[in-house]
Amino acid sequence: MRIRVFHITCFSLAALVMAPLLGWAQALTPVQAAPKPAVQTPRPTPAVPATPKASPPAKVVQPAATGTPAFPPTPPEAIVWDKDIKELVAHPGDTNILVTFSFTNSHSSSVVIKSVRPSCGCTTVELPALPWSIDPGSTGQISATLDLRNKRGVLTKSLMVDSTSGFKSLLFKVTVPASLNTSTAGGETIDDERIKNMQMTMVDRQVVFKNQDCAKCHAEPAEGKMGRDLYVAACAICHDTAHRATMVPDLKELKFPTSAPYWKYWIVNGRPGSLMPAFAKNRGGPLTDEQIDSLVGYLTETISGKPVTVRPAPLKQPRPTAVRRPMVAPPVPAPGVAPNVITPTPAPTTPSPAAPGGN
């Protein structure tokens, strides 16, 4: 009993002694910090290339048009002329004569006259500043002065009017008192100056570009022009005039098809033995390669020629071929047998009719 009490007492004392020691030991033991959670570094997201924004389309600036400005077309009947052909008589001693064509714009919109080209350098045209706009219902006049010096007989001249209503040829005939200095060709009186120029051209086709007076009509007006304007300045002066020379063809009435190579060949080279000169600069003419190409393009688009209708020849029927039969040799008679000879029977005779007047 005493022993058990002793043990209990010892254990109690030990517990009392050990409790402070355990607290002190725990105080001295370092406290381990709780592990920090691992910080996950975010992975870099692959860069996605940005889609470029569509830029607005660039504005295309059209170059300013060169040459004759475009005007709205008007019908051919918009301009009403007082006369298409006028005849005048000069008095002895006159050195020039004036002709005037009057017109009225009968259309509901303005008509624009772009140019007026005389048929020769001896005619001077009086015009306001071009392009000339004529309001609806308005009237106007085109005047021309013809130089009569050294000219005799009947002179036929023309004015080629180019407007928004198309081309219009105005003719005027001037009778100059006849003298010994005139000649007659084809029923028309022609002054000696024109005959002299034609004779010079037959010798040298390029004289129309070399001679100063001729070049005023045939070379200078073509400077800097292209396409249709070039045709009016360089070609229409000879080919579109109503009283052109008989050897000069009307290009709009050709009886055969044409093409770009066809036009370029004749423009560049001309035609030897005729009045047609070579227009290329490297052959003594006034036109550059660019001008020639523009003229070829205009002629190809507007003039195609009128091919002549050719009827096919009738097909000949083959003649029947005679069938030739093979020749068969007559049978050879057997030895000792006479050949079978066929004697022809004579034709019956018919008495001939009696001659006229016989008994």
C-alpha positions as CSV (number, residue, x, y, z in Angstrom):
1,M,0.0,0.0,0.0
2,R,2.7,2.3,1.0
3,I,4.8,1.3,-2.1
4,R,1.8,2.1,-4.4
5,V,1.4,5.5,-2.8
6,F,5.1,6.1,-3.2
7,H,5.0,5.4,-6.8
8,I,2.1,7.6,-7.4
9,T,3.8,10.4,-5.6
10,C,7.0,9.9,-7.6
11,F,5.1,10.0,-10.9
12,S,3.2,13.1,-9.8
13,L,6.5,14.9,-8.9
14,A,8.1,13.8,-12.2
15,A,5.1,15.2,-14.1
16,L,5.4,18.4,-12.3
17,V,9.0,18.7,-13.0
18,M,8.9,17.6,-16.6
19,A,6.1,19.9,-17.7
20,P,8.1,23.1,-17.5
21,L,11.1,21.3,-19.1
22,L,8.9,20.2,-22.1
23,G,7.5,23.7,-22.6
24,W,11.0,25.2,-22.5
25,A,12.2,22.6,-25.0
26,Q,9.4,23.3,-27.4
27,A,10.2,27.0,-27.1
28,L,13.8,26.4,-28.1
29,T,12.9,24.2,-31.0
30,P,12.7,26.3,-34.3
31,V,9.3,26.4,-35.8
32,Q,9.4,25.3,-39.4
33,A,7.6,27.6,-41.7
34,A,4.8,26.1,-43.7
35,P,5.9,25.5,-47.3
36,K,4.9,28.2,-49.6
37,P,2.8,27.1,-52.4
38,A,4.7,27.0,-55.7
39,V,4.1,30.0,-57.8
40,Q,3.4,28.9,-61.3
41,T,4.9,31.3,-63.9
42,P,2.4,31.6,-66.7
43,R,3.6,30.4,-70.0
44,P,3.9,33.1,-72.6
45,T,1.0,33.0,-75.1
46,P,2.3,32.7,-78.7
47,A,1.9,36.0,-80.4
48,V,-0.8,36.0,-83.1
49,P,0.1,38.2,-86.0
50,A,-2.3,41.0,-86.3
51,T,-4.4,41.1,-89.4
52,P,-3.5,44.2,-91.3
53,K,-6.5,46.5,-91.9
54,A,-7.5,46.9,-95.4
55,S,-6.5,50.4,-96.5
56,P,-9.0,52.4,-98.6
57,P,-8.2,52.1,-102.3
58,A,-6.1,54.9,-103.6
59,K,-7.8,57.5,-105.7
60,V,-6.6,57.2,-109.3
61,V,-6.0,60.7,-110.6
62,Q,-6.7,60.6,-114.4
63,P,-4.2,62.7,-116.3
64,A,-5.7,65.8,-117.9
65,A,-6.8,65.2,-121.4
66,T,-4.6,66.8,-124.0
67,G,-5.6,68.2,-127.4
68,T,-9.1,69.1,-128.3
69,P,-11.5,69.0,-125.3
70,A,-14.5,66.7,-125.6
71,F,-17.9,68.3,-126.3
72,P,-21.3,66.6,-126.3
73,P,-22.3,65.7,-129.9
74,T,-25.2,67.4,-131.6
75,P,-27.2,66.1,-134.6
76,P,-25.9,67.1,-138.1
77,E,-29.0,69.2,-138.8
78,A,-28.4,71.4,-135.7
79,I,-26.6,74.0,-137.8
80,V,-28.7,75.5,-140.7
81,W,-26.6,77.2,-143.3
82,D,-27.8,79.9,-145.7
83,K,-26.2,78.1,-148.6
84,D,-23.8,75.2,-149.1
85,I,-22.3,76.5,-152.4
86,K,-21.8,80.2,-153.3
87,E,-20.8,81.7,-156.6
88,L,-19.1,85.0,-157.0
89,V,-17.7,87.1,-159.8
90,A,-14.5,89.2,-159.4
91,H,-14.0,92.5,-161.2
92,P,-11.0,93.3,-163.2
93,G,-8.2,94.6,-161.0
94,D,-9.5,92.9,-157.8
95,T,-6.7,91.4,-155.7
96,N,-9.0,89.5,-153.3
97,I,-12.6,88.7,-152.8
98,L,-14.7,88.1,-149.6
99,V,-17.2,85.3,-149.2
100,T,-19.5,84.9,-146.1
101,F,-21.5,81.9,-144.9
102,S,-24.3,82.5,-142.4
103,F,-25.8,79.9,-140.1
104,T,-28.3,79.4,-137.3
105,N,-28.2,77.0,-134.4
106,S,-31.6,75.3,-134.5
107,H,-30.9,72.8,-131.8
108,S,-31.9,72.9,-128.1
109,S,-28.3,72.8,-126.9
110,S,-25.2,74.7,-127.8
111,V,-23.2,73.7,-130.9
112,V,-19.4,74.1,-130.7
113,I,-17.3,74.8,-133.8
114,K,-13.8,73.4,-133.2
115,S,-12.0,74.3,-136.4
116,V,-12.5,75.7,-140.0
117,R,-9.9,74.5,-142.5
118,P,-9.6,76.2,-146.0
119,S,-8.6,74.0,-148.9
120,C,-5.5,76.1,-149.8
121,G,-3.2,78.6,-148.4
122,C,-4.5,81.4,-150.5
123,T,-7.7,81.5,-148.5
124,T,-7.8,83.3,-145.1
125,V,-10.6,82.5,-142.6
126,E,-11.9,85.0,-140.1
127,L,-13.2,83.4,-136.9
128,P,-13.6,84.3,-133.2
129,A,-11.6,82.4,-130.6
130,L,-11.9,78.6,-130.9
131,P,-13.6,76.6,-129.7
132,W,-16.6,78.7,-130.7
133,S,-19.8,77.9,-128.8
134,I,-23.1,79.0,-130.4
135,D,-26.1,79.1,-128.1
136,P,-29.5,77.7,-129.1
137,G,-31.2,80.0,-131.5
138,S,-28.1,82.1,-132.1
139,T,-26.7,83.0,-135.5
140,G,-23.2,83.5,-136.7
141,Q,-21.0,84.0,-139.8
142,I,-17.9,82.4,-141.2
143,S,-16.0,84.7,-143.6
144,A,-13.1,83.9,-145.9
145,T,-10.9,86.0,-148.1
146,L,-9.5,84.6,-151.3
147,D,-6.3,86.0,-152.8
148,L,-6.8,86.6,-156.5
149,R,-3.4,87.7,-157.5
150,N,-2.0,85.7,-160.5
151,K,-5.2,83.8,-160.7
152,R,-7.6,83.6,-163.6
153,G,-10.7,81.6,-164.7
154,V,-13.1,79.7,-162.4
155,L,-11.6,79.0,-159.0
156,T,-13.3,76.4,-156.7
157,K,-12.4,76.5,-153.0
158,S,-13.8,74.9,-149.9
159,L,-14.0,75.4,-146.2
160,M,-14.1,72.3,-144.0
161,V,-16.0,73.0,-140.8
162,D,-15.4,70.7,-137.9
163,S,-18.1,71.0,-135.1
164,T,-20.0,68.9,-132.7
165,S,-22.5,68.3,-135.5
166,G,-19.7,66.6,-137.6
167,F,-17.9,67.7,-140.7
168,K,-19.4,70.2,-143.2
169,S,-17.9,71.2,-146.5
170,L,-18.8,74.7,-147.7
171,L,-17.9,75.4,-151.4
172,F,-17.5,78.7,-153.2
173,K,-16.7,79.4,-156.8
174,V,-15.1,82.6,-157.9
175,T,-15.0,83.6,-161.6
176,V,-12.0,85.7,-162.4
177,P,-11.9,87.5,-165.8
178,A,-10.3,85.1,-168.3
179,S,-6.9,85.8,-169.9
180,L,-4.2,83.9,-171.7
181,N,-2.9,82.7,-168.4
182,T,-5.5,80.0,-168.0
183,S,-5.8,76.3,-169.1
184,T,-8.7,73.9,-169.4
185,A,-8.6,70.4,-167.9
186,G,-11.5,68.1,-167.7
187,G,-14.0,70.8,-168.7
188,E,-12.9,73.1,-165.8
189,T,-10.8,76.2,-166.1
190,I,-7.8,75.9,-163.8
191,D,-5.3,78.6,-163.1
192,D,-1.7,78.2,-164.2
193,E,-0.4,78.3,-160.7
194,R,-2.3,75.2,-159.7
195,I,-1.1,73.4,-162.9
196,K,2.5,74.4,-162.1
197,N,2.2,73.0,-158.6
198,M,0.8,69.7,-159.9
199,Q,3.7,69.5,-162.4
200,M,6.2,70.1,-159.6
201,T,4.6,67.4,-157.5
202,M,4.7,64.9,-160.2
203,V,8.5,65.4,-160.4
204,D,9.0,65.4,-156.6
205,R,6.2,64.3,-154.4
206,Q,7.8,65.8,-151.3
207,V,7.7,69.3,-152.7
208,V,4.4,69.9,-150.8
209,F,6.5,69.8,-147.6
210,K,9.6,71.5,-149.0
211,N,8.0,74.5,-150.7
212,Q,7.1,77.2,-148.2
213,D,3.8,78.1,-149.7
214,C,2.7,74.4,-150.0
215,A,3.9,73.6,-146.5
216,K,1.5,76.2,-145.0
217,C,-1.4,73.9,-146.0
218,H,0.1,70.4,-146.1
219,A,2.7,70.4,-143.3
220,E,2.3,73.1,-140.7
221,P,-1.4,72.3,-139.8
222,A,-0.4,68.8,-138.8
223,E,2.1,69.8,-136.1
224,G,1.3,68.3,-132.7
225,K,-2.0,66.7,-133.8
226,M,-3.1,63.1,-133.3
227,G,-5.9,60.8,-134.6
228,R,-9.0,62.5,-136.0
229,D,-7.6,66.0,-135.7
230,L,-4.5,64.9,-137.7
231,Y,-6.7,63.3,-140.4
232,V,-8.6,66.6,-140.8
233,A,-5.4,68.6,-141.0
234,A,-3.2,66.3,-143.2
235,C,-5.5,64.1,-145.2
236,A,-9.0,65.6,-145.6
237,I,-7.5,68.7,-147.3
238,C,-6.9,66.5,-150.4
239,H,-9.1,63.4,-150.0
240,D,-12.3,64.9,-148.6
241,T,-12.7,68.0,-150.8
242,A,-15.5,67.9,-153.3
243,H,-13.2,69.1,-156.1
244,R,-10.2,67.0,-155.5
245,A,-7.9,66.0,-158.4
246,T,-9.1,63.0,-160.4
247,M,-6.1,61.0,-159.3
248,V,-6.8,61.5,-155.6
249,P,-9.2,58.8,-154.3
250,D,-12.0,59.2,-151.9
251,L,-10.9,57.1,-148.9
252,K,-14.5,56.5,-147.8
253,E,-15.4,54.9,-151.1
254,L,-12.6,52.4,-151.5
255,K,-13.8,49.2,-153.2
256,F,-11.6,46.8,-151.3
257,P,-11.0,45.9,-147.6
258,T,-8.3,47.7,-145.7
259,S,-6.3,47.1,-142.6
260,A,-3.8,48.7,-140.2
261,P,-0.7,47.5,-142.2
262,Y,-2.3,48.8,-145.4
263,W,-2.8,52.3,-144.0
264,K,0.6,52.4,-142.4
265,Y,2.4,51.4,-145.5
266,W,0.9,54.1,-147.7
267,I,1.2,56.8,-145.0
268,V,4.9,56.1,-144.4
269,N,6.0,55.5,-148.0
270,G,3.4,57.4,-150.1
271,R,2.9,56.2,-153.7
272,P,5.6,56.8,-156.4
273,G,4.4,58.1,-159.7
274,S,1.4,59.9,-158.1
275,L,0.7,63.1,-156.0
276,M,0.8,61.0,-152.7
277,P,3.9,62.0,-150.7
278,A,5.6,60.0,-148.0
279,F,4.5,61.4,-144.6
280,A,7.2,59.8,-142.4
281,K,9.9,62.1,-141.1
282,N,12.7,59.7,-142.1
283,R,11.4,59.9,-145.7
284,G,11.1,63.7,-145.8
285,G,7.6,64.0,-144.3
286,P,6.3,66.0,-141.3
287,L,4.8,63.1,-139.2
288,T,6.5,61.3,-136.2
289,D,6.0,57.6,-135.5
290,E,3.5,58.4,-132.8
291,Q,1.5,60.6,-135.1
292,I,1.5,57.9,-137.8
293,D,0.3,55.2,-135.3
294,S,-2.5,57.5,-134.1
295,L,-3.6,58.2,-137.7
296,V,-3.5,54.5,-138.6
297,G,-5.7,53.7,-135.5
298,Y,-8.2,56.4,-136.6
299,L,-8.4,55.1,-140.2
300,T,-8.7,51.5,-139.1
301,E,-11.6,52.2,-136.8
302,T,-13.5,54.5,-139.2
303,I,-12.7,53.3,-142.7
304,S,-12.8,49.6,-143.5
305,G,-13.4,49.7,-147.3
306,K,-16.2,48.3,-149.3
307,P,-15.2,44.9,-150.6
308,V,-16.6,44.1,-154.1
309,T,-19.0,41.1,-154.1
310,V,-17.4,38.3,-156.1
311,R,-19.7,35.6,-157.3
312,P,-18.2,32.1,-157.3
313,A,-17.8,30.6,-160.8
314,P,-20.2,27.8,-161.6
315,L,-18.8,24.4,-161.0
316,K,-18.0,22.5,-164.2
317,Q,-19.6,19.1,-164.5
318,P,-17.0,16.4,-165.3
319,R,-17.5,14.9,-168.8
320,P,-18.4,11.2,-168.8
321,T,-15.4,9.1,-169.8
322,A,-16.0,6.8,-172.7
323,V,-15.6,3.2,-171.8
324,R,-13.3,1.5,-174.3
325,R,-14.0,-2.1,-174.9
326,P,-11.1,-4.4,-175.3
327,M,-10.5,-5.5,-178.9
328,V,-11.2,-9.3,-179.4
329,A,-9.3,-11.0,-182.2
330,P,-11.5,-12.9,-184.7
331,P,-11.5,-16.6,-184.3
332,V,-8.9,-18.5,-186.3
333,P,-10.6,-21.1,-188.6
334,A,-9.6,-24.7,-188.3
335,P,-7.2,-26.1,-190.8
336,G,-9.0,-26.9,-194.1
337,V,-12.1,-24.8,-193.2
338,A,-12.8,-21.6,-195.2
339,P,-13.2,-18.5,-193.0
340,N,-16.8,-17.2,-192.5
341,V,-16.8,-14.0,-194.5
342,I,-19.8,-11.8,-194.1
343,T,-20.7,-9.9,-197.2
344,P,-22.4,-6.5,-196.5
345,T,-25.8,-6.1,-198.1
346,P,-25.9,-3.1,-200.4
347,A,-28.3,-0.3,-199.4
348,P,-31.4,0.3,-201.6
349,T,-30.9,3.1,-204.0
350,T,-33.4,6.0,-203.9
351,P,-33.9,8.1,-207.1
352,S,-32.6,11.7,-206.6
353,P,-35.2,14.5,-206.9
354,A,-35.2,16.4,-210.1
355,A,-33.2,19.6,-210.2
356,P,-35.3,22.8,-210.3
357,G,-36.4,23.6,-213.8
358,G,-35.9,20.1,-215.1
359,N,-38.4,18.2,-217.3
